[in-house]
Amino acid sequence: MNLYFNGVALDPASALTRNTFSQPAPKPVFVLGDSPTINLYVTDGAGGYDADSGSASVTPWLAIGNPGAEPTGGTFRLGVSSATSGSMTNNKHYLIATYVAGDDFTNVGASANETGVIFTKNNGSPTSWANGSTIVEVTDAIAYNATAATVQTALNATHAIGASGVTVTKSTAAAVYVVEWNTTGNKDALLNSVTGTLTPDSAVVVSTIRAGTSSVTEKQLVRLTQIPAALQTTWSTISNGWTATLDCNTRGLLDLLGGNGSVNAKLELQLVDGSGDIRTVGQVDCLVRNEVIDEEATIPTPLPSYLTAAEVRVEASATTTNSTQTSMTFSRGSGAIVANSTVIVKGFVTARRTDADGENDGWEFVALLYRDSLASSTALVALQLNQIGSTAWSIDVQADTTAGAWVIKVTGATSKTISWKAICYTTTVAE
């Protein structure tokens, strides 16, 4: 696919052209699941090429999405401090941003000693750590459409900020919050974004709009925005342009389609120079179409009967490079167990070493778990596990008493890159 953008167009919405001249081009079409090769050019509007087109010192960013779109569901958290040693406060929330072996946070509320785990500090011991793990204090989960008062309460409830530490305002219905610190000084290092479960996939962007000094209070802007449904930022130079493969097999495009056969979206081109300065060249209409043939859809699946209708398919994946036990990340569905229910999980896990040939394995398992009213009551009743291969790798199914869920944990080997994929089916009986 050849894309020509007029670098001198008065409006980025009309920048797409057929060639180096200025004749308007038809709306480009992208199909979910495809990987089209894009040859990208920026023209000068007079039959030639823009001075930046094909420059190795300029990086194109090409994205599909909806400008200004915000999340429509889920929650987020804000980080308010970051440290590699120190102490934690009871009943406050913390994120293990980077885990370093030797520190133990399971005694103080963490479900596992792993990067990415969020936990509430309990009365356990120790209350400090010293091996270099990066710990971020975070707010309670905040709804995507929270009021300014809710965000203010969440921030002031943290230990790092404290009561009446900030004032939060919100002047429009947009998910944009102004956080003003009630004490003077530079606060840039304190407030940072920690995304949560926002849907569609979204980012929490924190920026400073008034720097704090010894006599001036700082103001920061917190903005919730959907991330691009597809994005390409790595390109190779070609004559007068750049070339790359655009990945259209993304969760973002799937969410954008929302089950529809096609949707209109925007295709945006930004050029980023060596100083980080951004030039938006185009923001044009495009069409995204759904797919008929899907890799998973080619596997015949029987229609559900009254015995199987309660089954839910769940998928998860992970990559390991060492022998540390790692939680698989859900890419379809989740391991959440509803309150006052019992669930049986039937699953298959496949593993393959990707940095060398000849090492593969697989497992099949059946796990029985239950949860009463509280997440802390979640428990594994029984696990039947069968390893198909003969590697020293392993898997385990565990109860997550913090989230009230089940989780698959995998253990690889030192200095081996192993890719893991799980497909599971759950059947739940609830009160």
Secondary structure as UniProt FT lines:
FT   STRAND          2..6
FT   TURN            7..8
FT   HELIX           12..14
FT   STRAND          16..17
FT   STRAND          29..31
FT   TURN            32..33
FT   STRAND          37..43
FT   TURN            51..54
FT   TURN            56..57
FT   STRAND          59..65
FT   TURN            67..68
FT   STRAND          75..83
FT   STRAND          86..87
FT   TURN            90..91
FT   STRAND          93..98
FT   TURN            101..102
FT   HELIX           106..108
FT   TURN            115..116
FT   STRAND          118..120
FT   STRAND          128..129
FT   STRAND          134..138
FT   STRAND          142..143
FT   TURN            144..145
FT   HELIX           148..156
FT   TURN            159..161
FT   TURN            163..164
FT   STRAND          166..169
FT   STRAND          176..184
FT   TURN            188..190
FT   STRAND          192..195
FT   STRAND          202..210
FT   STRAND          217..226
FT   STRAND          230..232
FT   STRAND          236..238
FT   TURN            239..240
FT   STRAND          241..245
FT   HELIX           251..257
FT   TURN            258..259
FT   STRAND          262..272
FT   TURN            274..275
FT   STRAND          278..289
FT   TURN            295..298
FT   TURN            306..310
FT   STRAND          312..320
FT   STRAND          326..327
FT   STRAND          329..332
FT   STRAND          341..353
FT   STRAND          360..371
FT   HELIX           375..377
FT   STRAND          379..387
FT   STRAND          394..400
FT   TURN            401..404
FT   STRAND          405..411
FT   TURN            414..415
FT   STRAND          418..430
//
